[in-house]
Amino acid sequence: MSIHEMFEYDDEEMLAIVPDYKINLIAPAALGDDDFDKFNTSLKEVLTFIKYSGDADKLEDAVNSDEGFQHLGRTEVDVLNACVNASLTMGESEVELNVCQAIQTLNERAAEKAANQERITTLVNAIKNLMKNMGLTAEQAMSVLDVSESDREAIAPRF
């Protein structure tokens, strides 16, 4: 692919000032599933992760079917975090990361966060119903429902 071919538009004035030459690129999205087997280093896992980062099911299948994902190093994790905002974390003393476990942990955290948000939304609706139907203030409704102090802080901006 040439530099000019990389542009998504044909602005002749812009193309006139940009030198055009061929460049070898590896575009993960353009790679076929069989192409990844051509890589014998952790670049295989990095490119696979990048390609499927937008499709959770395909990413999960790829991660679970390739043992290489169980041993990614700090450099690979840094690349994934920079390229696709993977949110993978490693402790300072860790030298490798099991991406399968890391993704499972991220999914569990996301589920907990969603459940907490749903709980807060339900609590807010209950408070609003008490205010509307019983003529209570927000503070009185929270007292009736025995809302914890931490929940009150989370709810306060909604009133």
LUMTI-359277 format. One record per residue: residue number from 0; residue in one letter; chain; x, y, z of N, C-alpha, C, O in turn. Coordinates in steps of 0.1 Angstrom, whole numbers. Each point is the difference from the previous one (the first is absolute). Layout:
BEGIN
   num   residuo   cadena      nu      nv      nw     cau     cav     caw      cu      cv      cw      ou      ov      ow
   NUM         a        A       X       Y       Z       X       Y       Z       X       Y       Z       X       Y       Z
...
END
This chain:
BEGIN
   num   residuo   cadena      nu      nv      nw     cau     cav     caw      cu      cv      cw      ou      ov      ow
     0         m        A       9     -12       0      -9      12       0       9      12       0      10       1       7
     1         s        A     -14       9     -14       8      13      -1      -7      10      10     -11      -2       5
     2         i        A      19      12      -2      -5      10       9     -13       6      -5      -9       2       8
     3         h        A       9       1     -21     -12       6      -6     -12      -9       1     -11       4       2
     4         e        A      13     -17      -3     -11     -10       1      -5      -1      14     -12      -4       2
     5         m        A      20       9       8      -5      -1      14     -10      11       3      -8      -1       9
     6         f        A       8      12     -17      -9      11       2     -14      -4      -4      -2      -7     -10
     7         e        A      -8      11      18     -14      -4      -3      -6       9     -10     -12      -2      -4
     8         y        A      18      13       1      -6       9     -10      11       4     -10      12      -2       2
     9         d        A     -17       7     -13       9       4     -11       1      15      -2      -4       6     -10
    10         d        A      10       0      20       2      15      -1      13       2      -7      11      -2       5
    11         e        A     -12       6     -18      12       2      -8      10       9       6      12      -2      -2
    12         e        A     -16      13       8       9      10       6       8      -6      11      12       2       1
    13         m        A     -19     -10       7       7      -7      12       9     -10      -5      12      -1       4
    14         l        A     -16      -7     -14       8     -11      -5      13       5      -7      10      -6       0
    15         a        A     -12      18      -5      12       6      -8      11       4      10      12       0      -4
    16         i        A     -15       2      17      11       4       9       5     -12       9       9       1       7
    17         v        A     -16     -13      -9       4     -11       8       7     -10      -9      -5      -4     -11
    18         p        A      18       1      14       7     -10      -8      -7     -13      -1      -6      -5      10
    19         d        A       7      -2     -21      -7     -13      -2      11     -10      -2       8       0      -9
    20         y        A      -9     -10      17       9     -12      -1      -7     -12       6      -9       1       9
    21         k        A      13     -13     -13      -5     -12       6       5      -2      14      11       4       4
    22         i        A     -20     -10       4       3      -2      14      -6     -14       4     -11      -3      -4
    23         n        A      19      -5      11      -6     -13       5      -6       2      13       6       5      10
    24         l        A     -19      -8      -9      -8       1      12      -6     -13       4      -3      -9      -9
    25         i        A       1       7      21      -8     -11       5     -12       6       6       0       7      10
    26         a        A     -11     -10     -16     -13       6       4      -8     -12       6      -5      -8      -8
    27         p        A       4       7      21      -7     -11       6     -14      -3      -5      -4     -12      -2
    28         a        A      -3      22      -1     -14      -1      -4      -1      -7     -14      -9      -7      -3
    29         a        A      20       9      -5       0      -6     -13       6     -14      -1      -1      -7     -10
    30         l        A       6       2      21       6     -13       1     -11     -11       1     -10       2       7
    31         g        A      12     -13     -15     -10     -11       1       4      -9      13      11       2       5
    32         d        A     -20     -10      -1       3      -8      12      12      -9      -2       8      -2       9
    33         d        A      -5      -3     -21      11      -8      -3      13       8       0      11      -6       3
    34         d        A     -11      18      -6      12       9       0       7       1      13      12       2       1
    35         f        A     -20      -3      10       6       2      13      10     -11       3       9       2       8
    36         d        A     -11     -14     -13       9     -11       2      14       2      -6       9      -8       3
    37         k        A      -8      18     -12      13       3      -6      10       7      10      12       1      -2
    38         f        A     -18       4      13       8       6      11       4     -10      10      -8      -7       5
    39         n        A      21       7      -1       5     -10      10       4       7      13       5      -7       9
    40         t        A      -9      19      -7       3       7      12     -13       5       6     -11      -3      -5
    41         s        A      12      10      16     -12       6       6      -7      10      -8     -11       5       3
    42         l        A      17      -1     -14      -7       9     -10     -13      -6      -5      -9       7      -3
    43         k        A       9     -20       2     -12      -8      -4     -11       4      10     -11       3      -5
    44         e        A      13      -4      18     -11       2       9      -4      15       1     -11       4       1
    45         v        A      21       5      -3      -2      14       0      -9       4     -12     -10       7       2
    46         l        A      13     -12     -14      -7       4     -11     -14      -7       0     -10       6      -4
    47         t        A       9     -18       9     -13      -7       2      -9       8       9     -12       3      -3
    48         f        A      17       2      14      -7       7      10      -5      13      -6     -11       4       2
    49         i        A      20       3      -9      -4      13      -7     -11      -2     -10     -10       7       0
    50         k        A      11     -18      -8     -10      -2     -10     -13      -3       6     -10       6      -5
    51         y        A       9     -14      15     -13      -3       6      -4       8      12     -10      -3       6
    52         s        A      17      14      -3      -4       8      12     -13       6      -1      -6       3      10
    53         g        A       0      -2     -22     -13       6      -1     -11     -10       0     -12       3       0
    54         d        A      15     -16       0     -10     -11       1       3      -9      11       9      -9       0
    55         a        A     -16      11      11       3      -7      13      -1     -15      -2       9      -7       6
    56         d        A     -18       2     -14      -1     -15      -1      12      -6      -8       5     -10       4
    57         k        A      -1      17     -15      11      -5      -7      13       1       8       9      -8      -1
    58         l        A      -8      19       8      12       2       9       1     -11      10      10      -6       3
    59         e        A     -21       3       4      -1     -10      10       4     -14      -6       8      -7       6
    60         d        A     -13       4     -18       4     -12      -6      15      -1      -3       6     -10       2
    61         a        A      -1      21      -8      14       0      -3       9      -1      12      10      -7       0
    62         v        A     -14      14      11       8       0      12       0     -14       6      10      -5       5
    63         n        A     -22      -1      -5      -1     -13       6       6     -12      -8       3     -10       6
    64         s        A      -1      12     -19       5     -10      -8      15       1      -3       6     -10      -5
    65         d        A       0      20      10      15       2      -3       7       1      14      -2       9       7
    66         e        A      10     -19      -4       7      -1      12      10      12       2       3       4      11
    67         g        A       1       3     -22       9      11       1      -6      12       8       7       8       6
    68         f        A     -20      -8      -5      -7      11       7       2      -2      15      -3       9       8
    69         q        A       7     -20      -3       2      -3      14      14       5       5       2       0      12
    70         h        A       6       5     -21      14       4       3       4      13      -7      11       0      -5
    71         l        A     -19      10       5       4      13      -7       9       8      10      -3       1      12
    72         g        A      13       5     -17       9       8       8      -5      14       1      -9       4      -6
    73         r        A      17       4      14      -4      14       3       0       8     -13      -9       8      -2
    74         t        A      18     -10      -7       1       8     -12     -13      -3      -9      -6      10      -5
    75         e        A       2     -22       4     -12      -4      -7     -12       6       6      -9       6      -7
    76         v        A       8      -6      20     -11       6       7      -1      15      -2     -10       6      -2
    77         d        A      22       0       3       1      15      -3      -5       3     -14      -7      10      -2
    78         v        A      11     -18      -8      -4       2     -13     -15      -1      -2      -7       9      -6
    79         l        A       1     -19      12     -15      -2       0      -7      11       7     -10       5      -5
    80         n        A      15       0      16      -6      11       7       0      13      -8      -9       7       0
    81         a        A      21      -5      -7       1      12      -8      -8      -1     -13      -6      10      -4
    82         c        A       6     -21      -2      -7      -1     -13     -15      -1       0      -7       6      -7
    83         v        A       2     -14      17     -15      -2       0      -6       2      14     -11      -4       3
    84         n        A      19      11       6      -5       4      13      -5     -13       7     -12       0       5
    85         a        A      20     -10      -5      -4     -13       6      -3       0      15      -7      -9       5
    86         s        A      12      18       2      -1       1      15       5     -12       7      -5      -4      10
    87         l        A      16      -2     -16       6     -11       7      11       5      10       7      10      -3
    88         t        A      -7     -16      15      10       5      10       9     -11       4      -4     -12       1
    89         m        A      16      16       3      10      -9       5       6       6      13       2      12       0
    90         g        A       0     -20      10       7       4      11      15       3      -3       5      -5     -10
    91         e        A       1      14      18      14       3      -3       9     -11       0      10      -1      -8
    92         s        A     -12      -9      16       9     -12       1      -4     -11     -11       8      -9      -2
    93         e        A     -19      11      -4      -4     -10     -10       8       1     -13       2      12      -4
    94         v        A       1     -23      -2       8       1     -13      -9      -5     -12       3       2     -11
    95         e        A     -14      -9      15      -9      -4     -11     -15       1       5      -2      -1      12
    96         l        A      -7       1     -21     -14       1       3      -8     -11      -7       3      -2     -12
    97         n        A     -12      -4      19      -9     -10      -6     -12       9      -5      -9       3       8
    98         v        A       8      -1     -21     -10       9      -5     -14      -6       2     -10       7       1
    99         c        A       9     -21      -1     -13      -6       2      -5       4      14     -12       4       1
   100         q        A      20      -5       9      -4       4      13      -3      15       1      -9       4       7
   101         a        A      18       4     -14      -2      14       1     -14       4      -6      -7       9       5
   102         i        A       4     -15     -16     -13       3      -7     -12      -4       9     -10       7       1
   103         q        A      12     -19       5     -11      -5       9      -1      10      12     -12       3       4
   104         t        A      23       2       1      -1      10      11      -7      13      -5      -8       6       8
   105         l        A      12      -1     -20      -6      12      -5     -15      -2      -2      -8       9       3
   106         n        A       4     -21      -8     -14      -3      -2      -8       0      14     -11       5       1
   107         e        A      18     -11       9      -7       0      13      -1      14       6     -10       3       6
   108         r        A      20       5      -8      -1      14       5     -11       8      -7      -7       7       6
   109         a        A       6     -10     -19     -10       7      -8     -14      -4       4      -9       8       1
   110         a        A       8     -21       2     -13      -5       5      -4       6      13     -11       3       3
   111         e        A      21      -3       6      -2       6      13      -4      15      -1      -9       5       7
   112         k        A      16       2     -16      -3      14      -2     -14       2      -5      -8       9       4
   113         a        A       4     -17     -14     -13       1      -6     -11      -4      11     -10       7       0
   114         a        A      12     -17       8      -9      -4      10      -2      12      10     -11       3       5
   115         n        A      22       3      -1       0      11       9      -8      12      -5      -8       6       6
   116         q        A      11      -3     -19      -8      11      -7     -15      -3       0      -8       9       2
   117         e        A       5     -22      -5     -14      -4       0      -6       2      14     -12       4       1
   118         r        A      19      -8       9      -5       1      14      -2      15       3     -10       3       7
   119         i        A      19       6     -10      -1      14       2     -12       6      -7      -8       8       5
   120         t        A       6     -12     -18     -11       5      -8     -13      -5       7     -10       8       1
   121         t        A       9     -20       3     -12      -5       7      -3       8      13     -11       3       3
   122         l        A      22      -1       4      -1       8      13      -5      14      -3      -9       5       7
   123         v        A      14       2     -17      -4      13      -4     -15       0      -4      -7       9       5
   124         n        A       3     -19     -12     -14      -1      -4      -9      -1      12     -11       5       1
   125         a        A      15     -14       9      -7      -2      12      -1      13       8     -11       3       5
   126         i        A      21       5      -4       0      13       7      -9       9      -7      -8       7       7
   127         k        A       9      -6     -20      -9       9      -8     -15      -3       2      -8       8       1
   128         n        A       5     -21      -1     -13      -5       3      -5       4      13     -12       5       2
   129         l        A      20      -6       9      -4       4      13      -2      15       1      -9       5       6
   130         m        A      18       2     -13      -2      15       0     -13       4      -7      -7       8       5
   131         k        A       4     -15     -16     -12       4      -8     -13      -5       7      -9       8       2
   132         n        A       9     -20       3     -12      -6       5      -3       3      15     -11       0       4
   133         m        A      22       2       3      -2       2      15       4      15       4      -2       3      11
   134         g        A       6       5     -21       3      14       3      13       1       9       1      10       7
   135         l        A       8     -19      -8      12       1       8      11       7      -7       0       1     -12
   136         t        A       9       5      20      12       5      -6      10     -11      -4      -2     -11       4
   137         a        A      12      14     -12       9     -10      -4       7      -6      13       2     -12       1
   138         e        A       1      21       8       7      -5      13      -9      -9       8       4     -10       5
   139         q        A     -17      14      -4      -9      -9       7      -2     -13      -7      -1     -11       7
   140         a        A       0      11     -20      -2     -13      -7      12      -9       2      -1     -12       1
   141         m        A      13      18      -1      12      -8       2       1      -6      14       4     -11       2
   142         s        A      -9      19       7      -1      -5      14     -10     -12       1       3     -10       7
   143         v        A     -14      11     -13     -10     -10       0       6     -13      -6      -3     -11       5
   144         l        A      10      13     -16       6     -12      -7      13      -5       7       6      -9      -5
   145         d        A      -1      17      15      12      -4       7      12       0     -10       8     -10       0
   146         v        A      -7      20      -8      11       1     -10      13       3       8       1       9       8
   147         s        A       9     -17     -12      14       2       7       6      13      -4      -4       7     -10
   148         e        A      14      -3      17       6      13      -2       7       0     -14       0      10      -7
   149         s        A       7     -21       4       7       0     -13     -10       0     -12       3       6     -10
   150         d        A     -15     -12      12     -10       1     -11      -6      14      -1      -3       4     -10
   151         r        A       2       2      22      -5      14       0       9       9      -8      -4       9      -7
   152         e        A      17     -11       8      10       8      -7      -1      -3     -15       1       9      -8
   153         a        A      -4     -22       4      -1      -3     -14     -13       5      -6       0       4     -12
   154         i        A     -10      -3      20     -14       4      -4      -1      16       0      -7       5      -9
   155         a        A      14       1      18      -2      15       2       0       8     -13      -8       9      -2
   156         p        A      17     -12      -8      -1       9     -12     -13      -2      -8      -2       8      -9
   157         r        A      -5     -18      11     -13      -2      -8     -12       7       6     -10       0      -6
   158         f        A      12       7      17     -11       8       6       4      14       1      -9       8       5
END
